[in-house]
Amino acid sequence: MLIAVVCSVNSTHAQNSRKEKQAAKAAEVKNMIDNSSYVFKANYALPQRGGQKVLTSDYDLRVVKDTVIAFLPYYGRAYVAPNDLYPTDGGIKFKTTNFAYSSKQKKNGSWEIAIRPKDKNITDWRDVQQLILDISTNGYASLQVVSTNRDPISFEGYIEATKPQK
């Protein structure tokens, strides 16, 4: 009987500890989103055509109050060829300070973030229309990128706090 009591106490303690960690992580995620200050780290690319790609390099989307910086790969069909200035640059790479940002919390506690760059460049064949982030309370996230002249692409990964720039 003593063994059953000890096992029960250990199990209850482990469950409480896990719940505390989950609550702390949810509060950390909420703080990052409320402050519009986080980095989405991509682990997988999910193009509309073809299979899932495991990303072995460091690709991310950085969001701070006044700036969005994207450094992501692209796999899929482009409907307009790259211009002469960057013929081999096919990724999703941009930096903007002119964007619309909205966030809403869903009933399950996860977040949906919509980012719409406003500085459209009609000559840029990579023109990103919208970025949609779905972020769970534990920090796992998916990102969908919709562009003007390319197939949509999604990414799976996680968010983390931004580190101060040196």
DSSP file (Angstrom, degrees, kcal/mol; ACC not computed):
  #  RESIDUE AA STRUCTURE BP1 BP2  ACC     N-H-->O    O-->H-N    N-H-->O    O-->H-N    TCO  KAPPA ALPHA  PHI   PSI    X-CA   Y-CA   Z-CA
    1    1 A M     >        0   0    0      0, 0.0     4,-2.0     0, 0.0     5,-0.2   0.000 360.0 360.0 360.0 -37.7    0.0    0.0    0.0
    2    2 A L  H  >  +     0   0    0      1,-0.2     4,-2.4     2,-0.2     5,-0.2   0.889 360.0  53.2 -60.5 -40.6    2.9    2.3    0.8
    3    3 A I  H  > S+     0   0    0      1,-0.2     4,-2.6     2,-0.2    -1,-0.2   0.905 107.5  51.3 -63.2 -41.7    4.3    1.8   -2.7
    4    4 A A  H  > S+     0   0    0      2,-0.2     4,-2.2     1,-0.2    -1,-0.2   0.892 110.6  48.7 -62.5 -40.6    0.9    2.7   -4.3
    5    5 A V  H  X S+     0   0    0     -4,-2.0     4,-2.4     2,-0.2    -2,-0.2   0.918 112.1  48.2 -65.9 -44.3    0.8    6.0   -2.2
    6    6 A V  H  X S+     0   0    0     -4,-2.4     4,-2.5     2,-0.2    -2,-0.2   0.921 112.9  48.0 -63.0 -44.9    4.4    6.9   -3.2
    7    7 A C  H  X S+     0   0    0     -4,-2.6     4,-2.4     1,-0.2    -1,-0.2   0.892 111.5  50.9 -62.7 -39.8    3.7    6.2   -6.9
    8    8 A S  H  X S+     0   0    0     -4,-2.2     4,-2.4     2,-0.2    -2,-0.2   0.907 110.8  47.9 -64.5 -43.1    0.4    8.3   -6.7
    9    9 A V  H  X S+     0   0    0     -4,-2.4     4,-2.4     2,-0.2    -2,-0.2   0.921 112.7  48.6 -64.0 -44.8    2.2   11.2   -5.1
   10   10 A N  H  X S+     0   0    0     -4,-2.5     4,-2.4     2,-0.2    -2,-0.2   0.901 111.9  49.6 -62.4 -41.5    5.0   11.1   -7.7
   11   11 A S  H  X S+     0   0    0     -4,-2.4     4,-2.2     2,-0.2    -2,-0.2   0.916 111.9  47.5 -63.9 -44.3    2.5   10.9  -10.6
   12   12 A T  H  X S+     0   0    0     -4,-2.4     4,-2.3     2,-0.2    -2,-0.2   0.899 112.2  50.2 -63.8 -41.6    0.5   13.9   -9.2
   13   13 A H  H  X S+     0   0    0     -4,-2.4     4,-2.5     2,-0.2    -2,-0.2   0.909 110.4  49.9 -63.2 -42.6    3.7   15.9   -8.8
   14   14 A A  H  X S+     0   0    0     -4,-2.4     4,-2.3     2,-0.2    -2,-0.2   0.892 111.2  49.1 -64.6 -39.7    4.8   15.1  -12.3
   15   15 A Q  H  X S+     0   0    0     -4,-2.2     4,-2.4     2,-0.2    -2,-0.2   0.912 112.4  47.4 -66.2 -42.2    1.4   16.2  -13.7
   16   16 A N  H  X S+     0   0    0     -4,-2.3     4,-2.3     2,-0.2    -2,-0.2   0.908 112.1  50.3 -64.0 -42.1    1.5   19.5  -11.7
   17   17 A S  H  X S+     0   0    0     -4,-2.5     4,-2.2     2,-0.2    -2,-0.2   0.912 111.2  48.6 -62.4 -43.0    5.0   20.2  -12.9
   18   18 A R  H  X S+     0   0    0     -4,-2.3     4,-2.5     2,-0.2    -2,-0.2   0.914 111.4  49.7 -63.6 -43.8    4.1   19.5  -16.5
   19   19 A K  H  X S+     0   0    0     -4,-2.4     4,-2.4     1,-0.2    -1,-0.2   0.883 110.0  51.2 -63.3 -38.7    1.0   21.8  -16.2
   20   20 A E  H  X S+     0   0    0     -4,-2.3     4,-2.4     2,-0.2    -1,-0.2   0.909 110.8  48.2 -64.8 -42.0    3.2   24.5  -14.7
   21   21 A K  H  X S+     0   0    0     -4,-2.2     4,-2.5     2,-0.2    -2,-0.2   0.910 112.2  49.2 -64.0 -42.5    5.7   24.3  -17.6
   22   22 A Q  H  X S+     0   0    0     -4,-2.5     4,-2.5     2,-0.2    -2,-0.2   0.904 112.0  48.4 -64.0 -41.2    2.9   24.4  -20.1
   23   23 A A  H  X S+     0   0    0     -4,-2.4     4,-2.1     2,-0.2    -2,-0.2   0.892 111.6  49.8 -65.6 -40.0    1.4   27.5  -18.4
   24   24 A A  H  X S+     0   0    0     -4,-2.4     4,-2.1     2,-0.2    -2,-0.2   0.910 112.1  47.8 -65.1 -41.9    4.8   29.2  -18.3
   25   25 A K  H  X S+     0   0    0     -4,-2.5     4,-2.6     2,-0.2    -2,-0.2   0.909 110.8  51.5 -65.6 -42.0    5.3   28.4  -22.0
   26   26 A A  H  X S+     0   0    0     -4,-2.5     4,-2.4     1,-0.2    -1,-0.2   0.893 110.6  48.7 -61.5 -40.2    1.8   29.7  -22.9
   27   27 A A  H  X S+     0   0    0     -4,-2.1     4,-2.2     2,-0.2    -1,-0.2   0.891 111.0  50.6 -66.3 -39.3    2.5   33.0  -21.0
   28   28 A E  H  X S+     0   0    0     -4,-2.1     4,-2.2     2,-0.2    -2,-0.2   0.919 111.5  47.4 -64.0 -44.2    5.9   33.3  -22.8
   29   29 A V  H  X S+     0   0    0     -4,-2.6     4,-2.4   108,-0.3     5,-0.2   0.926 111.7  50.5 -63.0 -45.3    4.2   32.9  -26.2
   30   30 A K  H  X S+     0   0    0     -4,-2.4     4,-3.0     1,-0.2    -1,-0.2   0.901 109.7  51.0 -59.7 -41.6    1.5   35.4  -25.3
   31   31 A N  H  X S+     0   0    0     -4,-2.2     4,-2.0     2,-0.2    -1,-0.2   0.911 109.6  49.6 -62.5 -44.0    4.1   37.9  -24.2
   32   32 A M  H  <>S+     0   0    0     -4,-2.2     5,-2.3     2,-0.2     4,-0.4   0.921 115.3  44.0 -61.3 -43.7    6.0   37.5  -27.5
   33   33 A I  H ><5S+     0   0    0     -4,-2.4     3,-1.1     1,-0.2    -2,-0.2   0.917 112.1  51.6 -69.7 -43.5    2.8   38.0  -29.5
   34   34 A D  H 3<5S+     0   0    0     -4,-3.0    -1,-0.2     1,-0.3    -2,-0.2   0.857 115.6  42.6 -60.3 -35.1    1.6   40.9  -27.4
   35   35 A N  T 3<5S-     0   0    0     -4,-2.0    30,-0.3    -5,-0.2    -1,-0.3   0.451 104.4-131.3 -89.4  -1.6    4.9   42.6  -27.9
   36   36 A S  T < 5 +     0   0    0     -3,-1.1     2,-0.3    -4,-0.4    -3,-0.2   0.929  67.9 125.4  48.7  50.9    5.2   41.7  -31.6
   37   37 A S      < +     0   0    0     -5,-2.3   125,-0.5    27,-0.2     2,-0.3  -0.800  30.3 103.0-144.5  95.9    8.7   40.5  -31.0
   38   38 A Y  E     -A   63   0A   0     25,-2.4    25,-2.9    -2,-0.3     2,-0.4  -0.975  53.7-124.1-163.2 168.9    9.6   37.0  -32.0
   39   39 A V  E     -AB  62 160A   0    121,-2.6   121,-2.0    -2,-0.3     2,-0.7  -0.995  15.1-147.0-126.0 126.5   11.4   34.8  -34.6
   40   40 A F  E     -AB  61 159A   0     21,-3.0    21,-1.9    -2,-0.4     2,-0.6  -0.857  16.0-157.8 -89.8 119.2    9.7   32.0  -36.5
   41   41 A K  E     -AB  60 158A   0    117,-3.2   117,-1.7    -2,-0.7     2,-0.4  -0.891  10.1-142.1-100.4 118.6   12.3   29.3  -37.1
   42   42 A A  E     +AB  59 157A   0     17,-2.1    17,-0.5    -2,-0.6   115,-0.3  -0.675  29.1 166.9 -86.5 129.6   11.4   27.1  -40.1
   43   43 A N  E     +     0   0A   0    113,-3.2    12,-2.9    -2,-0.4     2,-0.3   0.680  69.4  27.7-105.2 -30.8   12.1   23.3  -39.8
   44   44 A Y  E     -AB  54 156A   0    112,-2.0   112,-2.2    10,-0.2     2,-0.4  -0.984  62.3-149.7-136.3 143.1   10.1   22.1  -42.8
   45   45 A A  E     -AB  53 155A   0      8,-2.7     8,-3.1    -2,-0.3   110,-0.2  -0.940   8.3-166.6-109.2 136.8    8.9   23.5  -46.1
   46   46 A L  E     - B   0 154A   0    108,-3.6   108,-1.7    -2,-0.4     6,-0.2  -0.784  11.6-166.0-124.1  85.7    5.6   22.3  -47.5
   47   47 A P  E     - B   0 153A   0      0, 0.0   106,-0.2     0, 0.0    29,-0.1  -0.287  30.4-119.2 -69.9 159.1    5.3   23.4  -51.1
   48   48 A Q  S    S+     0   0    0    104,-0.9     2,-0.4    27,-0.3    28,-0.1   0.838 104.7  44.1 -65.8 -32.5    2.0   23.2  -52.9
   49   49 A R  S    S+     0   0    0     26,-0.2    -1,-0.1     2,-0.1     2,-0.1  -0.947 112.7   9.9-114.7 132.4    3.6   20.8  -55.5
   50   50 A G  S    S-     0   0    0     -2,-0.4     3,-0.1    -4,-0.1     2,-0.1  -0.327  93.1 -52.5  93.7-179.7    5.8   18.0  -54.3
   51   51 A G        -     0   0    0      1,-0.2    -2,-0.1    -2,-0.1     2,-0.1  -0.246  65.4 -69.1 -92.8 178.2    6.6   16.6  -50.9
   52   52 A Q        -     0   0    0     -6,-0.2     2,-0.5    -2,-0.1    -6,-0.2  -0.377  45.1-146.7 -65.1 140.1    7.7   18.1  -47.6
   53   53 A K  E     -A   45   0A   0     -8,-3.1    -8,-2.7    -2,-0.1     2,-0.5  -0.953   6.7-138.0-114.1 127.6   11.3   19.4  -47.5
   54   54 A V  E     -A   44   0A   0     -2,-0.5     2,-0.6   -10,-0.2   -10,-0.2  -0.730  21.2-139.1 -80.7 128.2   13.4   19.1  -44.3
   55   55 A L  E     +     0   0A   0    -12,-2.9     4,-0.1    -2,-0.5    -1,-0.0  -0.804  25.7 175.4 -94.6 120.1   15.3   22.4  -43.9
   56   56 A T  E     +     0   0A   0     -2,-0.6     2,-0.2     2,-0.1    -1,-0.1   0.568  61.1  70.2-100.0 -11.6   18.9   21.9  -42.7
   57   57 A S  E    S-     0   0A   0    -14,-0.0     2,-1.0     1,-0.0    -2,-0.0  -0.529  98.0 -90.5 -98.9 172.3   19.9   25.5  -42.9
   58   58 A D  E     +     0   0A   0     -2,-0.2     2,-0.4   -17,-0.0   -15,-0.1  -0.736  53.7 166.9 -88.9 101.8   18.8   28.4  -40.7
   59   59 A Y  E     +A   42   0A   0     -2,-1.0   -17,-2.1   -17,-0.5     2,-0.3  -0.926   8.9 157.7-115.6 141.1   15.7   30.0  -42.2
   60   60 A D  E     -AC  41  71A   0     11,-1.8    11,-2.7    -2,-0.4     2,-0.4  -0.965  40.7-134.1-155.2 169.5   13.5   32.4  -40.3
   61   61 A L  E     -AC  40  70A   0    -21,-1.9   -21,-3.0    -2,-0.3     2,-0.5  -0.981  28.0-156.8-128.2 116.5   10.9   35.2  -40.2
   62   62 A R  E     -AC  39  69A   0      7,-3.2     7,-2.4    -2,-0.4     2,-0.5  -0.824   8.9-172.5-100.7 131.2   11.8   37.9  -37.8
   63   63 A V  E     +AC  38  68A   0    -25,-2.9   -25,-2.4    -2,-0.5     2,-0.3  -0.982  12.6 160.0-125.3 121.3    9.0   40.1  -36.4
   64   64 A V  E >   - C   0  67A   0      3,-2.6     3,-1.1    -2,-0.5   -27,-0.2  -0.873  57.5 -86.6-128.9 167.5    9.7   43.2  -34.3
   65   65 A K  T 3  S+     0   0    0    -30,-0.3   -28,-0.1    -2,-0.3   -29,-0.1   0.814 123.2  17.5 -44.3 -45.6    7.3   46.1  -33.6
   66   66 A D  T 3  S+     0   0    0      1,-0.1     2,-0.3    32,-0.0    -1,-0.3   0.352 121.1  54.8-114.2   6.3    8.3   48.1  -36.7
   67   67 A T  E <   -C   64   0A   0     -3,-1.1    -3,-2.6    31,-0.0     2,-0.4  -0.999  48.9-165.9-145.9 142.3   10.1   45.6  -39.0
   68   68 A V  E     -CD  63  96A   0     28,-2.4    28,-2.4    -2,-0.3     2,-0.5  -0.999  13.0-173.7-124.5 127.9    9.5   42.2  -40.6
   69   69 A I  E     -CD  62  95A   0     -7,-2.4    -7,-3.2    -2,-0.4     2,-0.5  -0.983   3.5-166.2-125.4 121.8   12.5   40.4  -42.1
   70   70 A A  E     +CD  61  94A   0     24,-2.9    24,-1.5    -2,-0.5     2,-0.2  -0.914  17.5 167.4-110.7 132.5   12.0   37.2  -44.1
   71   71 A F  E     +CD  60  93A   0    -11,-2.7   -11,-1.8    -2,-0.5    22,-0.2  -0.712  31.1 138.4-139.0  85.2   14.8   34.8  -45.0
   72   72 A L  E     - D   0  92A   0     20,-2.3    20,-3.1    -2,-0.2     2,-0.1  -0.912  48.8-117.0-130.6 152.5   13.0   31.6  -46.3
   73   73 A P        -     0   0    0      0, 0.0     2,-0.4     0, 0.0    18,-0.1  -0.373  24.8-140.8 -80.5 167.9   13.6   29.2  -49.1
   74   74 A Y        +     0   0    0     -2,-0.1     2,-0.4    17,-0.1    16,-0.1  -0.994  19.7 176.0-134.4 131.2   11.1   28.7  -52.0
   75   75 A Y        +     0   0    0     -2,-0.4   -27,-0.3    76,-0.1     2,-0.3  -0.997  47.3  56.0-127.6 124.5   10.1   25.5  -53.7
   76   76 A G  S    S-     0   0    0     -2,-0.4     2,-0.5   -29,-0.1    77,-0.1  -0.946  86.5 -35.9 149.4-169.1    7.3   25.6  -56.3
   77   77 A R        -     0   0    0     -2,-0.3    74,-2.3    75,-0.1     2,-0.5  -0.748  40.5-160.5 -94.6 128.9    6.2   27.2  -59.5
   78   78 A A  B     -I  150   0B   0     -2,-0.5    72,-0.3    72,-0.2    48,-0.1  -0.911   5.5-159.4-102.6 134.5    7.0   30.8  -60.3
   79   79 A Y  S    S+     0   0    0     70,-3.7     2,-0.4    -2,-0.5    71,-0.1   0.538  79.8  47.2 -92.6  -7.5    4.7   32.4  -62.9
   80   80 A V  S    S-     0   0    0     69,-0.7    -1,-0.1    45,-0.2     3,-0.1  -0.999  88.6-120.4-132.5 135.0    7.2   35.2  -63.7
   81   81 A A        -     0   0    0     -2,-0.4    44,-0.1     1,-0.1    -2,-0.1  -0.365  38.2 -94.6 -71.7 152.4   10.9   34.7  -64.3
   82   82 A P        -     0   0    0      0, 0.0    -1,-0.1     0, 0.0    42,-0.1  -0.294  45.7-107.7 -63.0 152.7   13.4   36.5  -62.0
   83   83 A N        -     0   0    0      3,-0.2     3,-0.5    40,-0.1    41,-0.0  -0.186  32.3 -97.8 -76.3 175.0   14.7   39.8  -63.3
   84   84 A D  S    S+     0   0    0      1,-0.2    -1,-0.1     2,-0.1     0, 0.0   0.732 116.6  63.6 -67.3 -23.6   18.2   40.3  -64.6
   85   85 A L  S    S+     0   0    0      1,-0.2    -1,-0.2     2,-0.1     0, 0.0   0.885 119.7  18.0 -71.0 -38.0   19.5   41.7  -61.3
   86   86 A Y  S >  S+     0   0    0     -3,-0.5     3,-1.0     1,-0.1    -1,-0.2  -0.536  70.2 160.2-132.2  66.5   18.9   38.6  -59.3
   87   87 A P  T 3  S+     0   0    0      0, 0.0    -1,-0.1     0, 0.0    -2,-0.1   0.746  80.9  35.0 -66.4 -23.2   18.6   35.6  -61.7
   88   88 A T  T 3  S+     0   0    0      1,-0.1     2,-1.2     2,-0.0    -2,-0.0   0.366  88.5 103.8-110.8   4.7   19.4   32.9  -59.1
   89   89 A D    <   +     0   0    0     -3,-1.0     4,-0.1     1,-0.2    -3,-0.1  -0.710  35.1 151.1 -91.2  93.0   17.8   34.5  -56.1
   90   90 A G        +     0   0    0     -2,-1.2    -1,-0.2   -16,-0.1    -2,-0.0   0.342  34.5 100.6-108.2   6.9   14.6   32.5  -55.7
   91   91 A G  S    S-     0   0    0    -18,-0.1     2,-0.9     1,-0.1   -17,-0.1  -0.067  83.7 -96.2 -82.0-174.6   13.9   32.5  -52.0
   92   92 A I  E     +D   72   0A   0    -20,-3.1   -20,-2.3     2,-0.0     2,-0.5  -0.858  62.5 154.3-103.5  94.4   11.4   34.6  -49.9
   93   93 A K  E     +D   71   0A   0     -2,-0.9     2,-0.3   -22,-0.2   -22,-0.2  -0.967   7.8 124.7-131.9 115.4   13.8   37.3  -48.8
   94   94 A F  E     -D   70   0A   0    -24,-1.5   -24,-2.9    -2,-0.5     2,-0.4  -0.988  38.3-147.9-161.1 163.1   12.7   40.8  -47.9
   95   95 A K  E     +D   69   0A   0     -2,-0.3     2,-0.3   -26,-0.2   -26,-0.2  -0.994  25.9 172.5-135.1 129.6   12.8   43.5  -45.2
   96   96 A T  E     -D   68   0A   0    -28,-2.4   -28,-2.4    -2,-0.4     3,-0.1  -0.995  31.7-177.9-141.1 146.6    9.9   45.9  -44.7
   97   97 A T  S    S+     0   0    0     -2,-0.3     2,-0.7   -30,-0.2    -1,-0.1   0.316  78.3  78.0-113.8   0.5    8.9   48.5  -42.2
   98   98 A N        +     0   0    0    -30,-0.1    20,-3.1    21,-0.0    21,-0.9  -0.847  67.9 119.6-114.6  93.2    5.6   49.2  -44.1
   99   99 A F  E     -E  117   0A   0     -2,-0.7     2,-0.4    18,-0.3    16,-0.0  -0.986  58.1-120.5-152.3 157.2    3.1   46.4  -43.2
  100  100 A A  E     -E  116   0A   0     16,-2.4    16,-2.5    -2,-0.3     2,-0.4  -0.859  30.6-168.9 -99.4 137.9   -0.2   45.7  -41.6
  101  101 A Y  E     +E  115   0A   0     -2,-0.4     2,-0.4    14,-0.2    14,-0.2  -0.992  10.7 169.2-132.6 126.3   -0.2   43.4  -38.6
  102  102 A S  E     -E  114   0A   0     12,-2.3    12,-2.8    -2,-0.4     2,-0.4  -0.997   7.1-174.5-136.9 145.2   -3.1   41.8  -36.9
  103  103 A S  E     +E  113   0A   0     -2,-0.4     2,-0.4    10,-0.2    10,-0.2  -0.995   2.8 178.6-136.7 142.9   -3.4   39.0  -34.3
  104  104 A K  E     -E  112   0A   0      8,-1.9     8,-2.5    -2,-0.4     2,-0.5  -0.998  24.7-129.8-143.4 143.5   -6.3   37.2  -32.8
  105  105 A Q  E     -E  111   0A   0     -2,-0.4     6,-0.2     6,-0.2     5,-0.1  -0.779  25.1-139.7 -93.3 132.5   -6.5   34.5  -30.2
  106  106 A K    >   -     0   0    0      4,-3.2     3,-1.7    -2,-0.5    -1,-0.0  -0.318  28.6-100.1 -84.2 170.9   -8.6   31.5  -31.2
  107  107 A K  T 3  S+     0   0    0      1,-0.3    -1,-0.1     2,-0.1    -2,-0.0   0.826 122.0  56.7 -61.6 -33.2  -10.9   29.6  -28.8
  108  108 A N  T 3  S-     0   0    0      1,-0.1    -1,-0.3     2,-0.0    29,-0.2   0.437 121.8-105.0 -81.2   2.5   -8.4   26.8  -28.3
  109  109 A G  S <  S+     0   0    0     -3,-1.7    -2,-0.1     1,-0.3    -1,-0.1   0.240  81.8 124.0  96.0 -14.0   -5.8   29.4  -27.1
  110  110 A S        -     0   0    0     -5,-0.1    -4,-3.2    26,-0.1     2,-0.3  -0.257  55.1-124.8 -75.6 170.1   -3.7   29.4  -30.2
  111  111 A W  E     -EF 105 135A   0     24,-3.2    24,-2.5    -6,-0.2     2,-0.5  -0.875  11.1-156.2-119.5 147.5   -2.9   32.6  -32.2
  112  112 A E  E     -EF 104 134A   0     -8,-2.5    -8,-1.9    -2,-0.3     2,-0.4  -0.987  15.3-171.7-121.8 120.8   -3.5   33.6  -35.8
  113  113 A I  E     -EF 103 133A   0     20,-3.1    20,-2.7    -2,-0.5     2,-0.5  -0.932   4.5-165.7-113.2 131.7   -1.2   36.4  -37.0
  114  114 A A  E     -EF 102 132A   0    -12,-2.8   -12,-2.3    -2,-0.4     2,-0.5  -0.980   4.8-175.0-118.9 127.2   -1.7   38.1  -40.4
  115  115 A I  E     -EF 101 131A   0     16,-2.8    16,-2.6    -2,-0.5   -14,-0.2  -0.985   1.3-175.5-122.5 125.1    1.1   40.2  -41.9
  116  116 A R  E     -E  100   0A   0    -16,-2.5   -16,-2.4    -2,-0.5    14,-0.2  -0.925  19.4-141.1-123.2 105.9    0.5   42.1  -45.1
  117  117 A P  E     -E   99   0A   0      0, 0.0   -18,-0.3     0, 0.0     3,-0.1  -0.425  12.3-166.9 -62.2 137.8    3.5   44.0  -46.6
  118  118 A K        +     0   0    0    -20,-3.1     2,-1.9     1,-0.1   -19,-0.2   0.641  64.3  88.5-101.8 -18.8    2.3   47.3  -48.0
  119  119 A D        -     0   0    0    -21,-0.9     2,-0.3     2,-0.0    -1,-0.1  -0.555  64.1-174.0 -86.1  81.0    5.3   48.4  -50.0
  120  120 A K        -     0   0    0     -2,-1.9     2,-0.6     7,-0.1     3,-0.1  -0.554  13.4-163.6 -78.2 135.1    4.4   46.6  -53.3
  121  121 A N    >   -     0   0    0     -2,-0.3     3,-2.1     3,-0.2     6,-0.2  -0.933   5.6-161.1-120.5 104.6    7.0   46.7  -56.0
  122  122 A I  T 3  S+     0   0    0     -2,-0.6    -1,-0.1     1,-0.3     5,-0.1   0.744  91.1  54.7 -60.8 -24.3    5.3   45.8  -59.3
  123  123 A T  T 3  S+     0   0    0     -3,-0.1     2,-0.8     3,-0.0    -1,-0.3   0.571  86.1  93.8 -85.9  -8.3    8.7   45.0  -60.9
  124  124 A D    X   -     0   0    0     -3,-2.1     3,-1.5     1,-0.2    -3,-0.2  -0.764  60.9-161.5 -89.0 111.7    9.6   42.5  -58.1
  125  125 A W  T 3  S+     0   0    0     -2,-0.8    24,-0.4     1,-0.3   -45,-0.2   0.611  87.4  61.5 -67.6 -12.4    8.6   39.0  -59.2
  126  126 A R  T 3  S+     0   0    0     22,-0.1    -1,-0.3   -33,-0.1    24,-0.0   0.266  71.4 161.0 -96.4  11.5    8.7   37.8  -55.6
  127  127 A D    <   -     0   0    0     -3,-1.5    21,-3.0    -6,-0.2     2,-0.5  -0.064  30.0-148.2 -44.7 107.5    6.0   40.2  -54.4
  128  128 A V  E     - G   0 147A   0     19,-0.2    19,-0.3     1,-0.2     3,-0.1  -0.703  16.9-177.0 -83.9 124.0    4.6   38.7  -51.1
  129  129 A Q  E     -     0   0A   0     17,-2.5     2,-0.3    -2,-0.5    18,-0.2   0.860  63.2  -4.6 -86.0 -41.3    1.0   39.5  -50.6
  130  130 A Q  E     - G   0 146A   0     16,-1.9    16,-2.7   -14,-0.2     2,-0.4  -0.994  47.2-155.2-159.4 145.0    0.4   38.0  -47.1
  131  131 A L  E     -FG 115 145A   0    -16,-2.6   -16,-2.8    -2,-0.3     2,-0.5  -0.996  16.4-167.4-120.8 127.3    2.1   35.9  -44.4
  132  132 A I  E     -FG 114 144A   0     12,-2.6    12,-2.5    -2,-0.4     2,-0.5  -0.961   2.2-169.0-121.5 117.8   -0.2   33.9  -42.0
  133  133 A L  E     -FG 113 143A   0    -20,-2.7   -20,-3.1    -2,-0.5     2,-0.5  -0.893   7.8-165.9-105.3 130.5    1.2   32.5  -38.8
  134  134 A D  E     -FG 112 142A   0      8,-2.7     8,-2.1    -2,-0.5     2,-0.5  -0.979  15.8-172.6-111.3 118.4   -0.7   30.0  -36.7
  135  135 A I  E     -FG 111 141A   0    -24,-2.5   -24,-3.2    -2,-0.5     6,-0.2  -0.948  11.7-146.5-119.8 124.5    1.0   29.7  -33.3
  136  136 A S    >   -     0   0    0      4,-3.1     3,-1.7    -2,-0.5   -27,-0.1  -0.356  32.8-104.5 -80.9 167.5    0.1   27.2  -30.7
  137  137 A T  T 3  S+     0   0    0      1,-0.3  -108,-0.3   -29,-0.2  -107,-0.2   0.706 121.2  55.9 -66.5 -19.2    0.3   27.9  -26.9
  138  138 A N  T 3  S-     0   0    0      2,-0.1    -1,-0.3  -109,-0.1     3,-0.1   0.366 122.3-102.8 -95.9   6.3    3.5   25.8  -26.7
  139  139 A G  S <  S+     0   0    0     -3,-1.7    20,-2.4     1,-0.3     2,-0.2   0.314  76.3 134.4  96.7  -8.8    5.3   27.8  -29.4
  140  140 A Y  E     - H   0 158A   0     18,-0.2    -4,-3.1    -5,-0.1    -1,-0.3  -0.520  34.6-179.1 -72.6 145.5    5.0   25.5  -32.4
  141  141 A A  E     -GH 135 157A   0     16,-2.5    16,-2.6    -6,-0.2     2,-0.4  -0.966  28.1-151.0-146.9 157.1    3.9   27.3  -35.5
  142  142 A S  E     -GH 134 156A   0     -8,-2.1    -8,-2.7    -2,-0.3     2,-0.4  -0.975  15.0-158.2-126.9 147.6    3.0   27.1  -39.1
  143  143 A L  E     -GH 133 155A   0     12,-2.6    12,-2.6    -2,-0.4     2,-0.5  -0.990   2.8-164.0-128.2 128.8    3.5   29.9  -41.7
  144  144 A Q  E     -GH 132 154A   0    -12,-2.5   -12,-2.6    -2,-0.4     2,-0.5  -0.960   7.2-160.9-112.4 131.6    1.7   30.3  -45.0
  145  145 A V  E     -GH 131 153A   0      8,-3.1     8,-1.7    -2,-0.5     2,-0.5  -0.953   3.4-168.2-114.8 123.9    3.2   32.6  -47.6
  146  146 A V  E     -G  130   0A   0    -16,-2.7   -17,-2.5    -2,-0.5   -16,-1.9  -0.956  11.9-176.2-112.8 123.6    1.0   33.9  -50.4
  147  147 A S  E     -G  128   0A   0      3,-0.5   -19,-0.2    -2,-0.5     3,-0.2  -0.732  32.5-122.0-116.8 164.9    2.7   35.7  -53.3
  148  148 A T  S    S+     0   0    0    -21,-3.0    -1,-0.1    -2,-0.2   -20,-0.1   0.950 106.7  19.3 -69.6 -50.9    1.6   37.5  -56.4
  149  149 A N  S    S+     0   0    0    -24,-0.4   -70,-3.7   -22,-0.3   -69,-0.7   0.026 115.4  66.6-117.2  26.1    3.4   35.4  -59.0
  150  150 A R  B    S-I   78   0B   0    -72,-0.3    -3,-0.5   -23,-0.2   -72,-0.2  -0.974  85.6 -93.5-142.0 156.7    4.3   32.2  -57.3
  151  151 A D        -     0   0    0    -74,-2.3   -76,-0.1    -2,-0.3    -2,-0.1  -0.346  52.9 -98.9 -61.5 148.4    2.4   29.2  -55.8
  152  152 A P        -     0   0    0      0, 0.0  -104,-0.9     0, 0.0     2,-0.3  -0.330  41.7-164.6 -63.8 154.5    1.7   29.5  -52.1
  153  153 A I  E     -BH  47 145A   0     -8,-1.7    -8,-3.1  -106,-0.2     2,-0.3  -0.991   5.6-152.6-141.2 148.2    4.1   27.7  -49.7
  154  154 A S  E     -BH  46 144A   0   -108,-1.7  -108,-3.6    -2,-0.3     2,-0.3  -0.860   4.8-160.4-120.1 156.9    3.8   26.7  -46.1
  155  155 A F  E     -BH  45 143A   0    -12,-2.6   -12,-2.6    -2,-0.3     2,-0.4  -0.972   5.7-150.9-133.5 148.3    6.4   26.2  -43.4
  156  156 A E  E     +BH  44 142A   0   -112,-2.2  -113,-3.2    -2,-0.3  -112,-2.0  -0.936  44.1 100.4-115.9 143.6    6.4   24.3  -40.1
  157  157 A G  E     -BH  42 141A   0    -16,-2.6   -16,-2.5    -2,-0.4     2,-0.3  -0.852  58.0 -85.1 179.7-141.5    8.6   25.3  -37.1
  158  158 A Y  E     -BH  41 140A   0   -117,-1.7  -117,-3.2   -18,-0.3     2,-0.3  -0.956  26.2-118.9-151.9 164.1    8.4   27.2  -33.8
  159  159 A I  E     +B   40   0A   0    -20,-2.4     2,-0.3    -2,-0.3  -119,-0.2  -0.836  26.9 177.5-110.6 153.2    8.8   30.7  -32.5
  160  160 A E  E     -B   39   0A   0   -121,-2.0  -121,-2.6    -2,-0.3     3,-0.1  -0.948  38.6 -82.0-143.8 164.8   11.3   32.0  -30.0
  161  161 A A        -     0   0    0     -2,-0.3  -123,-0.2  -123,-0.2     2,-0.2  -0.357  49.8-108.0 -67.4 146.0   12.1   35.3  -28.4
  162  162 A T        -     0   0    0   -125,-0.5    -1,-0.1   -99,-0.1     3,-0.0  -0.494  29.2-133.8 -73.4 144.9   14.2   37.8  -30.5
  163  163 A K        -     0   0    0     -2,-0.2    -1,-0.0     1,-0.1  -125,-0.0  -0.788  31.6 -95.1 -97.4 143.6   17.7   38.2  -29.3
  164  164 A P        -     0   0    0      0, 0.0     2,-0.2     0, 0.0    -1,-0.1  -0.291  42.4-115.9 -57.7 137.6   19.1   41.8  -29.0
  165  165 A Q              0   0    0      1,-0.1    -3,-0.0    -3,-0.0     0, 0.0  -0.542 360.0 360.0 -75.6 139.6   21.0   42.9  -32.1
  166  166 A K              0   0    0     -2,-0.2    -1,-0.1     0, 0.0     0, 0.0   0.418 360.0 360.0 -95.8 360.0   24.7   43.5  -31.6
